[in-house]
Amino acid sequence: MNVLDHGFVNLVESWGSDERIIEAARQSVGGGFVSWAPYEGHPKGDAGLLRYMWEHEHATPFEFAGAVFEVRAPIFVFREWHRHRVQAFSEASARYAPLPDLNYVPTVERMLQKGGASRQAGSTGATLTQRQAEFACEGIANTYKDIQYEYEGLLENGVPKELARLVLPVGRYSQMRASANLRNWLAFLKLRQAPNAQHEIRVYANAVHDMLAEKFPRTVALFDEGAP
Ligand SMILES: Cc1cc2nc3c(=O)[nH]c(=O)nc-3n(C[C@H](O)[C@H](O)[C@H](O)COP(=O)(O)OP(=O)(O)OC[C@H]3O[C@@H](n4cnc5c(N)ncnc54)[C@H](O)[C@@H]3O)c2cc1C
């Protein structure tokens, strides 16, 4: 799934399923998944059990499913993403191979966006005109060109990659794999799809959400209903 100007989210693999979550929960009573539809003694079927567990935060069964994503995103997005400590990450470091010349340039529309619900985002209180926004986007793109020139010059002059990378901007795209169980992916989505999350990580969270929804439709539908 393409995200921003050069980014993507790719589902590498997932494990478990909505049914497996029920099985994990029934381990305690020696049972398994029976049916999402009503059956004897269970007027709401196993859909009722899934809902009960979700609404009452019986969270451990949701740890018996999960997914690995490959992500290309600007470094400043990774900086926010990596705060989610219970995910496992493996990232391109630019120590062993130069990072490709891919940099995030916001669209003029994005430049003109207000901070939304985030109090932090609109700190200057200034309103850009269309022309100022265009000028800012051009300025960012031109700065990236200058930086790339400097970066390549350092590498050509024999500066080690691990030091040449010092000049790279946080708008440079990097690549990583991120792995977590479903419980933790949903905790990530709760924070990063929220209106006060920065737009650039929110669009990645939306992509993760949509791919999880394909693999775990019933659990993600419960998540989409809101609390807890
Ligand atoms: C809108 C927004 C704005 C933010 N702004 C800033 C900012 O300005 N500056 C900044 O530094 N960060 C900021 N953050 C990051 C935020 O403080 C969290 O670090 C980040 O959201 C990860 O959340 P988490 O700790 O729940 O996730 P994880 O690290 O994945 O942890 C998941 C859960 O495990 C438990 N846990 C994990 N580690 C510990 C621990 N050491 N002790 C106790 N419990 C633990 C907690 O229950 C936690 O909720 C912001 C986050 C958001 C969403």
The ligand as an SDF file (V2000), in Angstrom:
LIG
                    3D

 53 58  0  0  0  0  0  0  0  0999 V2000
   -0.1010   12.1870   19.9090 C   0  0  0  0  0  0  0  0  0  0  0  0
    1.1700   11.7610   20.5670 C   0  0  0  0  0  0  0  0  0  0  0  0
    2.0890   12.7120   20.9490 C   0  0  0  0  0  0  0  0  0  0  0  0
    3.2960   12.3320   21.5600 C   0  0  0  0  0  0  0  0  0  0  0  0
    4.1990   13.2870   21.9060 N   0  0  0  0  0  0  0  0  0  0  0  0
    5.3730   12.9240   22.4660 C   0  0  0  0  0  0  0  0  0  0  0  0
    6.3640   13.8990   22.8060 C   0  0  0  0  0  0  0  0  0  0  0  0
    6.1610   15.0800   22.5990 O   0  0  0  0  0  0  0  0  0  0  0  0
    7.5230   13.4800   23.3420 N   0  0  0  0  0  0  0  0  0  0  0  0
    7.7790   12.1580   23.6080 C   0  0  0  0  0  0  0  0  0  0  0  0
    8.8580   11.8380   24.1180 O   0  0  0  0  0  0  0  0  0  0  0  0
    6.8640   11.2180   23.3040 N   0  0  0  0  0  0  0  0  0  0  0  0
    5.6890   11.5540   22.7440 C   0  0  0  0  0  0  0  0  0  0  0  0
    4.7730   10.5790   22.4030 N   0  0  0  0  0  0  0  0  0  0  0  0
    5.1110    9.1660   22.6310 C   0  0  0  0  0  0  0  0  0  0  0  0
    4.3400    8.5730   23.8350 C   0  0  0  0  0  0  0  0  0  0  0  0
    4.7510    9.1910   25.0360 O   0  0  0  0  0  0  0  0  0  0  0  0
    4.5970    7.0570   23.9260 C   0  0  0  0  0  0  0  0  0  0  0  0
    5.9680    6.8360   24.1640 O   0  0  0  0  0  0  0  0  0  0  0  0
    4.2150    6.3220   22.6810 C   0  0  0  0  0  0  0  0  0  0  0  0
    2.9210    6.7030   22.2630 O   0  0  0  0  0  0  0  0  0  0  0  0
    4.2610    4.8210   22.9050 C   0  0  0  0  0  0  0  0  0  0  0  0
    3.1650    4.4610   23.7110 O   0  0  0  0  0  0  0  0  0  0  0  0
    3.2420    3.2450   24.7170 P   0  0  0  0  0  0  0  0  0  0  0  0
    4.2580    3.4910   25.7950 O   0  0  0  0  0  0  0  0  0  0  0  0
    1.8350    2.9540   25.1560 O   0  0  0  0  0  0  0  0  0  0  0  0
    3.7070    2.0450   23.7540 O   0  0  0  0  0  0  0  0  0  0  0  0
    4.6960    0.8260   24.0210 P   0  0  0  0  0  0  0  0  0  0  0  0
    6.0600    1.2960   24.3250 O   0  0  0  0  0  0  0  0  0  0  0  0
    4.5280   -0.0820   22.8370 O   0  0  0  0  0  0  0  0  0  0  0  0
    4.1380    0.1260   25.3080 O   0  0  0  0  0  0  0  0  0  0  0  0
    2.8940   -0.5850   25.2900 C   0  0  0  0  0  0  0  0  0  0  0  0
    2.4240   -0.6910   26.7120 C   0  0  0  0  0  0  0  0  0  0  0  0
    3.3550   -1.4960   27.4480 O   0  0  0  0  0  0  0  0  0  0  0  0
    3.5180   -0.9400   28.7600 C   0  0  0  0  0  0  0  0  0  0  0  0
    4.9140   -0.4950   28.9310 N   0  0  0  0  0  0  0  0  0  0  0  0
    5.8910   -0.5370   27.9750 C   0  0  0  0  0  0  0  0  0  0  0  0
    7.0470   -0.1100   28.4890 N   0  0  0  0  0  0  0  0  0  0  0  0
    6.8060    0.2390   29.7690 C   0  0  0  0  0  0  0  0  0  0  0  0
    7.5840    0.7610   30.8250 C   0  0  0  0  0  0  0  0  0  0  0  0
    8.8880    1.0190   30.6870 N   0  0  0  0  0  0  0  0  0  0  0  0
    7.0010    0.9960   32.0140 N   0  0  0  0  0  0  0  0  0  0  0  0
    5.6940    0.7290   32.2080 C   0  0  0  0  0  0  0  0  0  0  0  0
    4.8650    0.2480   31.2520 N   0  0  0  0  0  0  0  0  0  0  0  0
    5.4350   -0.0130   30.0600 C   0  0  0  0  0  0  0  0  0  0  0  0
    2.5270    0.2160   28.8830 C   0  0  0  0  0  0  0  0  0  0  0  0
    1.3180   -0.2870   29.3930 O   0  0  0  0  0  0  0  0  0  0  0  0
    2.3340    0.6430   27.4510 C   0  0  0  0  0  0  0  0  0  0  0  0
    1.1050    1.3030   27.1980 O   0  0  0  0  0  0  0  0  0  0  0  0
    3.5710   10.9520   21.8000 C   0  0  0  0  0  0  0  0  0  0  0  0
    2.6180    9.9990   21.4120 C   0  0  0  0  0  0  0  0  0  0  0  0
    1.4440   10.3700   20.7980 C   0  0  0  0  0  0  0  0  0  0  0  0
    0.4530    9.3060   20.3670 C   0  0  0  0  0  0  0  0  0  0  0  0
  1  2  1  0
  2  3  1  0
  2 52  2  0
  3  4  2  0
  4  5  1  0
  4 50  1  0
  5  6  2  0
  6  7  1  0
  6 13  1  0
  7  8  2  0
  7  9  1  0
  9 10  1  0
 10 11  2  0
 10 12  1  0
 12 13  2  0
 13 14  1  0
 14 15  1  0
 14 50  1  0
 15 16  1  0
 16 17  1  0
 16 18  1  0
 18 19  1  0
 18 20  1  0
 20 21  1  0
 20 22  1  0
 22 23  1  0
 23 24  1  0
 24 25  2  0
 24 26  1  0
 24 27  1  0
 27 28  1  0
 28 29  2  0
 28 30  1  0
 28 31  1  0
 31 32  1  0
 32 33  1  0
 33 34  1  0
 33 48  1  0
 34 35  1  0
 35 36  1  0
 35 46  1  0
 36 37  1  0
 36 45  1  0
 37 38  2  0
 38 39  1  0
 39 40  1  0
 39 45  2  0
 40 41  1  0
 40 42  2  0
 42 43  1  0
 43 44  2  0
 44 45  1  0
 46 47  1  0
 46 48  1  0
 48 49  1  0
 50 51  2  0
 51 52  1  0
 52 53  1  0
M  END
$$$$
